[in-house]
């Protein structure tokens, strides 16, 4: 019951954020190599109560992402975090996966809501799956890199394990310098910060129209059931470490 209540509060907060018109922050990397943030949303609305940590034996995972995480066009029970949680239950029955995905979100939006989407949940593991909307919106890859850098640094400062999830660019990296720049962000950050990397979230279904919605971008429920197990295997490695 407590877990369900907390997930409901998170959902309310994310619905508010999806409709919020406040400007997103931009992170910039200074001469010292550290990411700094120019501005933030003022914070969540007052009616969202701060999340409290579950029992110490609960392994909490927050998936911070966009519509691919939120489950665009799908019921919550069919979204990627729910599928990941079901896949992990045989490994650890006390695992909880929180869906902190917001449709349309960019890396800047994920950074803006870090405090109440991630830090307030006091997770053991943060799965970062952002950047697709940056690429589709024409955002400068350097801005995306800086925003993801800031999220990673905040999570590390909070002593949270991180799994960084990349998405493959639709364009050929050989003919599209911008696609190449985006593709390089994820392995570069994983190496720099010595964090785990899961590559190509949508690669298994990107060329299978029957597993995609009509927009050709979002997975159907069957598509989610295809991409969830290998990601769950990567997450399970963290559970085994305790």
Secondary structure, DSSP 4 states (H G I P E B T S, - for coil): -HHHHHHHHHHHHHHHHHH--PPPP-EEE-TTS-EEES-----S-TTSPPP----TT-EEEEEEESHHHHTTTS-GGGSHHHHHHHHHTTT-TTEEEEEEE-TT--HHHHHHTHHHHTGGGT-SEEEEE--HHHHHTT--HHHHHHHHHHHHHHHHHTT-EEEEE----SS-TTT-HHHHHHHHHHHHHHHHHT-EEE--TTTTTTT-GGGB-TTSSSB-HHHHHHHHHHHHHHHHHHHHH-
